């Protein structure tokens, strides 16, 4: 009995495995067209593993720990052989890590190598979260016929570009991620994470801001420097944006997101593109943040991915499955946004009110912003510790925050769909 296997099964509420006898073939060499070699681990049942559907995970975060001992082992026990590849420039793979820029070429080369291996069967499923989902979109319009399904989780086709808005930038997440990938191979990096997070918070107050990376971890990060220096439409980001590939996906896609995930708006956009193009796709959105670990991606790998890999249909369900918060239950819909819900527009009113009718003439509301004491982000779609549902009472009491509220609701109101702000600061 493998103790790790049993613990993962219980924590993730996974079905019983087909086998607990799994082995890992380490450091397989995957050559790229420019002669750079990327390393991969292959997790496979000890008996009868050759020829099983291959689940491919391409990651910049290494092949051990969570990825190998949890993801690789759990899925290899339940019908796959799992190939986990380190992206260029990290964890033994050759070349230089230039985030997201090289993933299309390297991903296509990896698929070409994979289908030529003697242990390969006839089916591939692309699987992974965040960066590991973005690399799926990077190759989505040029998949070989052996790829049968994609399962991208808490991710979308543009990724970094979502932080570079026309009205400014959202620096917290890309800065933290830049530091993470810049320090993740240092000794004891995981144990030192709480210390590093405190350094990151102090570093974001560094002036000039282009010295913040050095303040955080002692060296320049080209990714962070580019975030500060280049707008979303700058040529520097060519190769990052794969939105144009989404409509050309030829395989079924199961997209998994969270209501408090930083990439949910882009993920909903990608699903709607698939939906409008008539592609076979489904969407699941739960009450999760970007960092929530649930059984759903594993369930989709087994019920959705394996079914298509075997030439079968997954268990039937409507295309859209949403967790309705407050009601604390799941509900299925035909489409996104769901049909049958009436759009409703609210207007800001004098005195902090919010109402259906247009406001009367009044003096503008004002607040004073102090850059030495910036308005903090609290809860919501963040990768920080206080992400997700939090009490905003203290935040709303600050003098640099304006709030607008309707009268007390006399009955329950259900809001399903995107809630686009129409004001400059909301």
VOPAGU-2260 file (C-alpha; in pm, 1 decimal, decimal comma):
REM VOPAGU-2260
SITE   aa  ch    i         X         Y         Z
SITE  UNK   A    0       0,0       0,0       0,0
SITE  UNK   A    1     140,3     338,4    -103,4
SITE  UNK   A    2      60,7     584,1     176,5
SITE  UNK   A    3      89,3     891,4     -50,6
SITE  UNK   A    4    -155,9     735,7    -291,8
SITE  UNK   A    5    -410,6     668,1     -19,5
SITE  UNK   A    6    -378,7    1016,8     133,2
SITE  UNK   A    7    -426,4    1187,4    -205,1
SITE  UNK   A    8    -724,2     965,6    -281,1
SITE  UNK   A    9    -897,9    1064,3      41,5
SITE  UNK   A   10    -810,8    1435,0      27,6
SITE  UNK   A   11    -930,6    1472,4    -331,4
SITE  UNK   A   12   -1219,2    1223,7    -299,8
SITE  UNK   A   13   -1088,9    1027,3    -597,7
SITE  UNK   A   14   -1232,4     695,8    -713,5
SITE  UNK   A   15   -1042,9     378,4    -632,9
SITE  UNK   A   16    -735,3     338,7    -852,7
SITE  UNK   A   17    -690,0      69,7   -1113,8
SITE  UNK   A   18    -346,9       9,1    -963,8
SITE  UNK   A   19    -121,5     150,1    -693,3
SITE  UNK   A   20     188,9       9,7    -859,5
SITE  UNK   A   21     324,7     311,3   -1046,8
SITE  UNK   A   22     676,0     401,1   -1153,3
SITE  UNK   A   23     838,6     722,0   -1275,3
SITE  UNK   A   24    1088,2     725,7   -1562,0
SITE  UNK   A   25    1294,5    1033,5   -1483,2
SITE  UNK   A   26    1471,0    1291,9   -1697,5
SITE  UNK   A   27    1354,1    1183,3   -2042,5
SITE  UNK   A   28    1531,1    1402,1   -2296,4
SITE  UNK   A   29    1299,7    1589,0   -2534,6
SITE  UNK   A   30    1494,7    1767,2   -2811,5
SITE  UNK   A   31    1371,5    2096,7   -2952,4
SITE  UNK   A   32    1434,6    2214,4   -3311,1
SITE  UNK   A   33    1711,5    2451,1   -3191,6
SITE  UNK   A   34    1888,9    2153,4   -3023,0
SITE  UNK   A   35    1787,1    2264,7   -2673,0
SITE  UNK   A   36    1687,2    1964,1   -2462,0
SITE  UNK   A   37    1390,3    1977,6   -2223,5
SITE  UNK   A   38    1353,8    1717,4   -1948,3
SITE  UNK   A   39    1038,1    1523,4   -1867,0
SITE  UNK   A   40     923,5    1254,3   -1623,7
SITE  UNK   A   41     687,0     978,7   -1732,0
SITE  UNK   A   42     456,1     833,4   -1467,1
SITE  UNK   A   43     313,7     499,0   -1573,2
SITE  UNK   A   44     163,3     181,9   -1422,1
SITE  UNK   A   45     433,5     -79,3   -1370,6
SITE  UNK   A   46     226,8    -334,7   -1557,8
SITE  UNK   A   47      57,0    -260,6   -1888,4
SITE  UNK   A   48     133,2     111,1   -1901,3
SITE  UNK   A   49     261,4     133,1   -2257,6
SITE  UNK   A   50      -8,6     238,5   -2500,6
SITE  UNK   A   51    -234,5     403,4   -2242,9
SITE  UNK   A   52    -364,2     753,9   -2321,9
SITE  UNK   A   53     -97,8    1013,1   -2240,7
SITE  UNK   A   54    -184,9    1309,4   -2021,9
SITE  UNK   A   55      62,6    1590,1   -2097,0
SITE  UNK   A   56     154,0    1856,0   -1840,5
SITE  UNK   A   57     406,1    2125,3   -1938,5
SITE  UNK   A   58     515,7    2329,3   -1636,7
SITE  UNK   A   59     769,5    2593,7   -1528,3
SITE  UNK   A   60     745,2    2476,0   -1165,1
SITE  UNK   A   61     941,0    2151,6   -1166,3
SITE  UNK   A   62     840,9    1786,4   -1192,0
SITE  UNK   A   63     848,6    1673,3    -828,6
SITE  UNK   A   64     627,0    1719,0    -526,0
SITE  UNK   A   65     276,6    1835,6    -614,8
SITE  UNK   A   66     322,9    1767,8    -984,9
SITE  UNK   A   67     482,2    1424,5    -972,2
SITE  UNK   A   68     383,8    1266,0    -643,8
SITE  UNK   A   69      28,8    1404,3    -650,8
SITE  UNK   A   70     -81,6    1479,6   -1006,5
SITE  UNK   A   71     138,9    1232,4   -1191,3
SITE  UNK   A   72      85,7     942,1    -955,0
SITE  UNK   A   73    -288,3     993,7    -904,0
SITE  UNK   A   74    -366,5    1004,1   -1276,0
SITE  UNK   A   75    -127,6     722,1   -1366,8
SITE  UNK   A   76    -308,1     505,3   -1111,7
SITE  UNK   A   77    -639,4     569,1   -1288,8
SITE  UNK   A   78    -586,4     500,6   -1658,6
SITE  UNK   A   79    -321,8     736,2   -1796,0
SITE  UNK   A   80      45,4     747,4   -1854,1
SITE  UNK   A   81     144,0    1100,3   -1747,6
SITE  UNK   A   82     423,5    1303,4   -1904,5
SITE  UNK   A   83     534,1    1603,5   -1696,8
SITE  UNK   A   84     780,9    1828,9   -1877,4
SITE  UNK   A   85     982,6    2117,2   -1734,8
SITE  UNK   A   86     956,5    2428,7   -1947,8
SITE  UNK   A   87    1265,1    2570,8   -2113,0
SITE  UNK   A   88    1521,8    2712,9   -1873,2
SITE  UNK   A   89    1403,7    2554,4   -1549,1
SITE  UNK   A   90    1454,2    2243,7   -1335,2
SITE  UNK   A   91    1710,8    2081,6   -1562,3
SITE  UNK   A   92    1565,8    2180,7   -1899,6
SITE  UNK   A   93    1807,9    2364,1   -2126,2
SITE  UNK   A   94    1782,4    2717,4   -2258,3
SITE  UNK   A   95    1668,4    3035,5   -2086,0
SITE  UNK   A   96    1327,4    3075,7   -1926,2
SITE  UNK   A   97    1150,4    3362,8   -2100,6
SITE  UNK   A   98     799,3    3334,9   -1957,7
SITE  UNK   A   99     528,8    3239,3   -2207,3
SITE  UNK   A  100     730,5    3347,1   -2510,9
SITE  UNK   A  101     865,3    3005,1   -2610,6
SITE  UNK   A  102     570,6    2784,7   -2522,4
SITE  UNK   A  103     413,7    2757,2   -2868,0
SITE  UNK   A  104     726,6    2635,9   -3043,6
SITE  UNK   A  105     832,1    2410,5   -2755,4
SITE  UNK   A  106     480,3    2274,4   -2709,7
SITE  UNK   A  107     440,2    2181,0   -3074,9
SITE  UNK   A  108     786,2    2019,0   -3078,4
SITE  UNK   A  109     699,4    1821,8   -2765,0
SITE  UNK   A  110     379,0    1688,5   -2921,6
SITE  UNK   A  111     571,7    1588,0   -3232,4
SITE  UNK   A  112     828,8    1401,6   -3017,5
SITE  UNK   A  113     562,9    1237,4   -2802,1
SITE  UNK   A  114     367,2    1070,2   -3080,4
SITE  UNK   A  115     688,9     907,2   -3208,0
SITE  UNK   A  116     775,4     731,5   -2880,4
SITE  UNK   A  117     752,2     348,5   -2874,9
SITE  UNK   A  118     541,6     355,3   -2556,9
SITE  UNK   A  119     288,7     603,6   -2698,0
SITE  UNK   A  120     -59,8     473,2   -2776,8
SITE  UNK   A  121    -289,8     680,7   -2993,3
SITE  UNK   A  122    -433,7     951,6   -2766,0
SITE  UNK   A  123    -316,5    1264,9   -2582,0
SITE  UNK   A  124    -505,6    1481,2   -2332,9
SITE  UNK   A  125    -368,0    1826,7   -2248,6
SITE  UNK   A  126    -417,3    1909,9   -1879,5
SITE  UNK   A  127    -305,0    2167,5   -1626,6
SITE  UNK   A  128    -377,3    2483,6   -1432,7
SITE  UNK   A  129    -264,6    2845,0   -1465,7
SITE  UNK   A  130      59,4    2857,1   -1670,0
SITE  UNK   A  131       7,5    2487,3   -1751,0
SITE  UNK   A  132    -329,8    2575,9   -1897,8
SITE  UNK   A  133    -198,3    2874,8   -2089,6
SITE  UNK   A  134      51,7    2653,1   -2273,7
SITE  UNK   A  135    -245,4    2450,7   -2400,4
SITE  UNK   A  136    -390,2    2760,1   -2567,7
SITE  UNK   A  137     -47,8    2833,3   -2717,6
SITE  UNK   A  138     -77,0    2524,3   -2941,4
SITE  UNK   A  139    -455,1    2490,6   -2956,9
SITE  UNK   A  140    -498,7    2576,9   -3326,3
SITE  UNK   A  141    -232,9    2334,2   -3451,8
SITE  UNK   A  142    -294,7    2013,8   -3258,3
SITE  UNK   A  143    -205,5    1678,7   -3414,5
SITE  UNK   A  144    -496,2    1435,8   -3451,8
SITE  UNK   A  145    -366,8    1231,4   -3158,3
SITE  UNK   A  146    -476,3    1508,9   -2919,4
SITE  UNK   A  147    -831,4    1425,5   -2813,7
SITE  UNK   A  148    -917,8    1684,9   -2546,3
SITE  UNK   A  149    -799,3    1991,2   -2353,7
SITE  UNK   A  150    -866,3    2060,0   -1984,7
SITE  UNK   A  151    -737,3    2410,5   -1897,4
SITE  UNK   A  152    -793,0    2521,1   -1537,4
SITE  UNK   A  153    -790,5    2871,7   -1379,3
SITE  UNK   A  154    -624,4    3011,1   -1688,1
SITE  UNK   A  155    -691,3    3181,7   -2018,8
SITE  UNK   A  156    -539,6    3253,2   -2356,1
SITE  UNK   A  157    -386,7    3598,3   -2287,4
SITE  UNK   A  158    -264,8    3562,6   -1926,5
SITE  UNK   A  159     -10,6    3841,3   -1850,9
SITE  UNK   A  160    -187,9    4084,7   -2082,8
SITE  UNK   A  161    -489,2    4087,6   -1851,3
SITE  UNK   A  162    -279,7    4280,6   -1597,3
SITE  UNK   A  163    -187,1    4554,0   -1845,8
SITE  UNK   A  164    -509,9    4748,7   -1875,7
SITE  UNK   A  165    -566,7    5067,0   -2071,0
SITE  UNK   A  166    -631,3    5252,2   -1742,9
SITE  UNK   A  167    -312,0    5135,1   -1576,3
SITE  UNK   A  168    -178,0    4806,4   -1449,7
SITE  UNK   A  169    -241,5    4550,3   -1180,0
SITE  UNK   A  170     108,5    4494,1   -1042,9
SITE  UNK   A  171      59,6    4277,0    -734,2
SITE  UNK   A  172       9,7    3943,4    -912,5
SITE  UNK   A  173     269,3    3965,4   -1193,8
SITE  UNK   A  174     524,9    4105,4    -947,4
SITE  UNK   A  175     466,6    3822,7    -702,4
SITE  UNK   A  176     480,4    3565,7    -981,5
SITE  UNK   A  177     800,9    3714,9   -1122,4
SITE  UNK   A  178     962,7    3682,8    -781,1
SITE  UNK   A  179     830,5    3329,0    -741,4
SITE  UNK   A  180     981,6    3196,5   -1063,6
SITE  UNK   A  181    1299,2    3391,1    -993,9
SITE  UNK   A  182    1350,0    3223,8    -655,3
SITE  UNK   A  183    1180,7    2883,5    -681,8
SITE  UNK   A  184    1500,8    2685,8    -745,4
SITE  UNK   A  185    1689,2    2841,1    -454,5
SITE  UNK   A  186    1759,1    2614,0    -154,1
SITE  UNK   A  187    1465,2    2584,4      87,9
SITE  UNK   A  188    1252,3    2810,4    -133,8
SITE  UNK   A  189     925,7    2657,1     -12,1
SITE  UNK   A  190    1016,8    2691,5     355,8
SITE  UNK   A  191    1126,5    3049,0     301,6
SITE  UNK   A  192     803,5    3146,9     124,3
SITE  UNK   A  193     646,1    3335,4     422,8
SITE  UNK   A  194     965,8    3542,6     457,6
SITE  UNK   A  195     969,9    3607,8      83,8
SITE  UNK   A  196     608,3    3725,1      85,6
SITE  UNK   A  197     688,4    3983,3     353,1
SITE  UNK   A  198     987,1    4102,3     148,1
SITE  UNK   A  199     762,7    4130,6    -156,9
SITE  UNK   A  200     515,4    4350,7      31,5
SITE  UNK   A  201     793,8    4585,9     143,6
SITE  UNK   A  202     951,7    4584,3    -202,4
SITE  UNK   A  203     633,4    4716,4    -365,1
SITE  UNK   A  204     686,9    5039,9    -169,3
SITE  UNK   A  205    1033,9    5082,4    -321,7
SITE  UNK   A  206    1098,9    5400,7    -519,5
SITE  UNK   A  207    1177,0    5410,7    -801,2
SITE  UNK   A  208     954,3    5110,0    -865,6
SITE  UNK   A  209    1192,3    4957,7   -1118,4
SITE  UNK   A  210    1416,3    4869,8    -823,3
SITE  UNK   A  211    1145,2    4660,8    -655,1
SITE  UNK   A  212    1264,1    4329,8    -799,2
SITE  UNK   A  213    1613,2    4380,9    -658,7
SITE  UNK   A  214    1463,2    4477,1    -323,4
SITE  UNK   A  215    1252,4    4160,6    -322,8
SITE  UNK   A  216    1508,5    3898,9    -415,7
SITE  UNK   A  217    1839,0    4059,5    -494,2
SITE  UNK   A  218    1842,7    4057,7    -873,8
SITE  UNK   A  219    1676,1    4189,7   -1186,0
SITE  UNK   A  220    1371,6    4012,3   -1329,4
SITE  UNK   A  221    1329,9    4082,4   -1699,4
SITE  UNK   A  222     963,9    3982,2   -1675,4
SITE  UNK   A  223     895,7    4237,6   -1398,5
SITE  UNK   A  224    1091,6    4505,6   -1582,7
SITE  UNK   A  225     885,7    4440,5   -1895,1
SITE  UNK   A  226     560,2    4463,9   -1697,2
SITE  UNK   A  227     663,7    4809,8   -1577,7
SITE  UNK   A  228     793,9    4933,6   -1912,7
SITE  UNK   A  229     557,5    4797,1   -2178,6
SITE  UNK   A  230     183,6    4845,6   -2233,0
SITE  UNK   A  231     -39,7    4561,5   -2349,8
SITE  UNK   A  232     -13,1    4658,4   -2717,7
SITE  UNK   A  233     367,5    4678,0   -2712,8
SITE  UNK   A  234     556,3    4441,1   -2951,0
SITE  UNK   A  235     734,2    4300,2   -2643,8
SITE  UNK   A  236     425,5    4088,7   -2575,2
SITE  UNK   A  237     400,7    3931,7   -2920,8
SITE  UNK   A  238     362,7    3559,5   -2868,6
SITE  UNK   A  239     184,6    3599,5   -2533,7
SITE  UNK   A  240    -162,4    3652,9   -2674,8
SITE  UNK   A  241    -331,4    3336,0   -2804,0
SITE  UNK   A  242    -687,3    3466,4   -2814,3
SITE  UNK   A  243    -695,2    3434,2   -3191,9
SITE  UNK   A  244    -634,0    3058,6   -3162,2
SITE  UNK   A  245    -934,7    2982,4   -2942,7
SITE  UNK   A  246   -1199,3    2968,5   -3216,4
SITE  UNK   A  247    -985,1    2724,5   -3416,6
SITE  UNK   A  248    -965,0    2457,2   -3148,5
SITE  UNK   A  249   -1076,0    2127,2   -3300,1
SITE  UNK   A  250   -1094,7    1911,3   -2985,2
SITE  UNK   A  251   -1342,1    1915,2   -2694,2
SITE  UNK   A  252   -1247,1    2157,2   -2415,9
SITE  UNK   A  253   -1344,0    2136,8   -2049,1
SITE  UNK   A  254   -1263,4    2471,1   -1885,3
SITE  UNK   A  255   -1250,4    2491,1   -1504,0
SITE  UNK   A  256   -1250,0    2824,6   -1320,8
SITE  UNK   A  257   -1323,5    2989,1    -987,5
SITE  UNK   A  258   -1540,0    3288,1    -897,7
SITE  UNK   A  259   -1241,0    3436,7    -713,2
SITE  UNK   A  260    -978,5    3346,6    -971,5
SITE  UNK   A  261    -764,8    3625,1   -1115,5
SITE  UNK   A  262    -807,3    3489,1   -1469,1
SITE  UNK   A  263   -1183,2    3426,2   -1465,9
SITE  UNK   A  264   -1282,5    3718,2   -1696,3
SITE  UNK   A  265   -1049,0    3592,9   -1969,6
SITE  UNK   A  266   -1155,9    3234,1   -1912,7
SITE  UNK   A  267   -1521,8    3327,2   -1957,3
SITE  UNK   A  268   -1427,6    3515,3   -2274,6
SITE  UNK   A  269   -1245,2    3209,5   -2410,9
SITE  UNK   A  270   -1541,2    2983,8   -2336,9
SITE  UNK   A  271   -1781,1    3220,5   -2506,7
SITE  UNK   A  272   -1558,6    3224,6   -2817,2
SITE  UNK   A  273   -1570,1    2844,1   -2824,2
SITE  UNK   A  274   -1944,6    2849,0   -2766,2
SITE  UNK   A  275   -2012,4    3104,3   -3040,1
SITE  UNK   A  276   -1790,2    2910,2   -3281,3
SITE  UNK   A  277   -1991,1    2594,7   -3216,9
SITE  UNK   A  278   -1697,5    2405,0   -3067,2
SITE  UNK   A  279   -1760,6    2117,5   -2824,6
SITE  UNK   A  280   -1687,0    2280,2   -2490,2
SITE  UNK   A  281   -1804,8    2292,3   -2133,1
SITE  UNK   A  282   -1742,2    2522,9   -1840,4
SITE  UNK   A  283   -1731,3    2462,8   -1464,9
SITE  UNK   A  284   -1699,6    2756,1   -1221,8
SITE  UNK   A  285   -1682,3    2691,9    -847,4
SITE  UNK   A  286   -1642,2    2904,3    -530,9
SITE  UNK   A  287   -1264,8    2890,0    -562,5
SITE  UNK   A  288    -962,3    3116,9    -577,8
SITE  UNK   A  289    -665,7    3067,7    -806,8
SITE  UNK   A  290    -490,1    2858,0    -543,3
SITE  UNK   A  291    -778,8    2632,0    -437,4
SITE  UNK   A  292    -707,8    2260,3    -477,5
SITE  UNK   A  293   -1020,7    2056,0    -553,7
SITE  UNK   A  294   -1107,1    1717,7    -698,8
SITE  UNK   A  295   -1281,2    1867,7   -1004,1
SITE  UNK   A  296    -976,2    1885,0   -1239,7
SITE  UNK   A  297    -899,5    1520,3   -1159,3
SITE  UNK   A  298   -1261,6    1420,2   -1210,8
SITE  UNK   A  299   -1264,8    1595,3   -1547,7
SITE  UNK   A  300    -940,4    1421,8   -1645,8
SITE  UNK   A  301   -1100,2    1084,6   -1571,1
SITE  UNK   A  302   -1458,0    1140,9   -1689,7
SITE  UNK   A  303   -1408,1    1390,9   -1972,1
SITE  UNK   A  304   -1049,4    1341,1   -2089,5
SITE  UNK   A  305   -1032,9     961,6   -2071,9
SITE  UNK   A  306   -1369,2     926,6   -2242,7
SITE  UNK   A  307   -1258,7    1122,6   -2548,1
SITE  UNK   A  308    -916,3     952,8   -2543,0
SITE  UNK   A  309   -1097,5     619,7   -2573,0
SITE  UNK   A  310   -1332,0     739,0   -2846,1
SITE  UNK   A  311   -1629,7     756,0   -2609,4
SITE  UNK   A  312   -1861,3    1028,2   -2483,2
SITE  UNK   A  313   -1830,7    1162,4   -2126,2
SITE  UNK   A  314   -2124,8    1138,5   -1884,3
SITE  UNK   A  315   -2397,1    1377,2   -2008,0
SITE  UNK   A  316   -2444,0    1719,7   -1852,6
SITE  UNK   A  317   -2534,5    2067,1   -1970,9
SITE  UNK   A  318   -2243,8    2272,6   -2105,9
SITE  UNK   A  319   -2223,3    2519,2   -1814,5
SITE  UNK   A  320   -2205,6    2417,4   -1447,1
SITE  UNK   A  321   -2196,3    2702,4   -1193,5
SITE  UNK   A  322   -2175,1    2710,1    -815,9
SITE  UNK   A  323   -2436,1    2956,4    -689,7
SITE  UNK   A  324   -2288,0    3121,9    -382,2
SITE  UNK   A  325   -2529,3    3208,8    -104,7
SITE  UNK   A  326   -2748,4    2921,1    -215,5
SITE  UNK   A  327   -2434,6    2703,6    -182,2
SITE  UNK   A  328   -2536,5    2465,3    -457,6
SITE  UNK   A  329   -2444,5    2367,3    -813,0
SITE  UNK   A  330   -2667,1    2447,8   -1107,4
SITE  UNK   A  331   -2638,0    2363,5   -1477,0
SITE  UNK   A  332   -2711,1    2596,3   -1769,6
SITE  UNK   A  333   -2722,0    2572,8   -2147,5
SITE  UNK   A  334   -2483,9    2862,7   -2213,6
SITE  UNK   A  335   -2271,9    3148,6   -2083,6
SITE  UNK   A  336   -2401,4    3398,3   -1998,0
SITE  UNK   A  337   -2707,6    3201,3   -1883,6
SITE  UNK   A  338   -3029,1    3271,0   -2069,4
SITE  UNK   A  339   -3337,1    3401,4   -1893,5
SITE  UNK   A  340   -3166,4    3661,1   -1674,9
SITE  UNK   A  341   -3253,5    4024,7   -1740,7
SITE  UNK   A  342   -2969,3    4280,4   -1744,2
SITE  UNK   A  343   -3014,8    4546,0   -1480,0
SITE  UNK   A  344   -2830,6    4878,1   -1463,7
SITE  UNK   A  345   -2768,9    5067,5   -1140,7
SITE  UNK   A  346   -2669,6    5434,9   -1112,5
SITE  UNK   A  347   -2460,6    5605,5    -845,9
SITE  UNK   A  348   -2669,6    5849,6    -643,6
SITE  UNK   A  349   -2587,4    6137,8    -407,1
SITE  UNK   A  350   -2520,4    6036,7     -49,3
SITE  UNK   A  351   -2377,7    5694,8    -130,8
SITE  UNK   A  352   -2699,7    5551,2    -271,5
SITE  UNK   A  353   -2739,2    5310,9    -560,5
SITE  UNK   A  354   -3061,9    5290,8    -760,0
SITE  UNK   A  355   -3220,0    5197,0   -1093,4
SITE  UNK   A  356   -3308,7    5553,1   -1188,3
SITE  UNK   A  357   -3063,1    5805,9   -1327,3
SITE  UNK   A  358   -2927,3    6042,6   -1061,3
SITE  UNK   A  359   -3032,9    6402,6   -1018,7
SITE  UNK   A  360   -2781,1    6682,9   -1057,3
SITE  UNK   A  361   -2547,8    6702,3    -757,5
SITE  UNK   A  362   -2198,4    6795,7    -657,1
SITE  UNK   A  363   -1937,4    6530,0    -736,5
SITE  UNK   A  364   -1834,1    6292,8    -461,9
SITE  UNK   A  365   -1468,7    6318,0    -367,9
SITE  UNK   A  366   -1203,6    6122,0    -186,9
SITE  UNK   A  367    -837,7    6189,2    -116,2
SITE  UNK   A  368    -578,5    5940,3    -231,5
SITE  UNK   A  369    -248,2    5926,8     -41,7
SITE  UNK   A  370      21,5    5732,5    -233,5
SITE  UNK   A  371     211,5    5691,6      93,9
SITE  UNK   A  372     -88,5    5505,3     235,9
SITE  UNK   A  373    -247,4    5338,5     -68,6
SITE  UNK   A  374    -589,9    5182,2     -51,9
SITE  UNK   A  375    -526,4    4812,5      21,3
SITE  UNK   A  376    -674,7    4528,8    -175,9
SITE  UNK   A  377    -870,8    4301,4      55,8
SITE  UNK   A  378   -1005,6    3965,2     -51,2
SITE  UNK   A  379   -1152,3    3894,6    -391,2
SITE  UNK   A  380    -957,2    3773,6    -693,2
SITE  UNK   A  381    -603,6    3780,2    -558,5
SITE  UNK   A  382    -319,3    3535,8    -503,7
SITE  UNK   A  383    -245,1    3680,3    -158,6
SITE  UNK   A  384    -339,1    3517,4     171,5
SITE  UNK   A  385    -661,0    3716,9     225,3
SITE  UNK   A  386    -811,7    3615,4    -108,0
SITE  UNK   A  387   -1169,1    3508,4    -169,5
SITE  UNK   A  388   -1458,4    3596,6      59,5
SITE  UNK   A  389   -1359,8    3844,2     331,1
SITE  UNK   A  390   -1528,5    4109,1     545,5
SITE  UNK   A  391   -1469,2    4450,3     382,6
SITE  UNK   A  392   -1609,2    4659,9     669,6
SITE  UNK   A  393   -1274,7    4811,0     772,1
SITE  UNK   A  394   -1177,9    4879,8     411,9
SITE  UNK   A  395   -1506,1    5056,9     338,7
SITE  UNK   A  396   -1458,3    5280,8     644,7
SITE  UNK   A  397   -1139,6    5432,8     503,1
SITE  UNK   A  398   -1158,6    5796,8     386,1
SITE  UNK   A  399   -1016,6    5699,7      45,2
SITE  UNK   A  400   -1300,8    5457,0     -31,3
SITE  UNK   A  401   -1647,6    5553,8    -156,1
SITE  UNK   A  402   -1930,5    5303,3    -125,5
SITE  UNK   A  403   -2274,2    5303,5    -285,9
SITE  UNK   A  404   -2557,6    5081,8    -163,9
SITE  UNK   A  405   -2916,3    5004,2    -256,6
SITE  UNK   A  406   -3189,7    5009,6       7,9
SITE  UNK   A  407   -3209,8    4691,4     214,4
SITE  UNK   A  408   -3330,5    4409,2     -10,5
SITE  UNK   A  409   -3679,7    4286,2      71,0
SITE  UNK   A  410   -3626,8    3950,9     -98,3
SITE  UNK   A  411   -3342,5    3736,4    -226,8
SITE  UNK   A  412   -3178,4    3858,8    -547,7
SITE  UNK   A  413   -2979,1    3622,6    -765,6
SITE  UNK   A  414   -2696,6    3766,9    -975,7
SITE  UNK   A  415   -2554,6    3539,4   -1245,9
SITE  UNK   A  416   -2320,4    3672,9   -1509,5
SITE  UNK   A  417   -2049,8    3931,2   -1549,3
SITE  UNK   A  418   -2080,9    4255,4   -1352,6
SITE  UNK   A  419   -1891,7    4516,6   -1557,3
SITE  UNK   A  420   -1807,0    4839,4   -1371,2
SITE  UNK   A  421   -1902,3    5161,8   -1544,8
SITE  UNK   A  422   -1709,6    5397,8   -1321,3
SITE  UNK   A  423   -1340,6    5473,8   -1307,9
SITE  UNK   A  424   -1288,6    5325,8    -961,3
SITE  UNK   A  425   -1536,6    5062,7    -838,9
